[in-house]
Amino acid sequence: MGESGCGKTTTARCILRAIEPTSGRDLHAPRGGSVVELGRLRPSELRALRREMQMIFQDPFTSLNPRMTLLDLVGEPCWSTA
C-alpha cells in the first residue's frame, strides 16, 4: 500500500525481474526454504520462484464509492482518524 507514484509498481516489477533494478537487494523467503537474493538467482531458479509471486493491481472502480463526492473521497482518510 502507498500513495500514488511512490513506486509500488516499480518495486513489484523489480522483484519479479520484469525490469532490472539499478541498486538495492531483493530478498525473498520461499515456502519451506531459506532467504535468497532474487538478483543473484539464475533464470531457471527465478522461474520456479515466480510461481509463488503475483502482481495485484488496484481496481479504482471497486475501491472508490460512487455515492461519495470527490471531496469526500479525498478527505475520508483524514476524517477517519479524527
MOSUL-V384638 format. One record per pair of residues at least 4 apart in sequence whose C-alpha atoms are under 6 Angstrom apart, sorted by the first residue. I is the first residue (numbers start at 1). GAP is how many residues later the second one is. D is the distance in whole Angstrom. If there is no record, write none. Layout:
i/gap/d
I/GAP/D
I/GAP/D
This chain:
i/gap/d
7/4/6
13/4/6
13/5/5
13/6/6
14/5/5
14/6/6
14/7/6
26/11/6
26/12/5
27/9/6
27/10/5
28/7/5
28/8/5
29/5/6
29/6/4
41/4/6
41/5/6
60/4/6
68/4/6
71/4/6
72/4/6
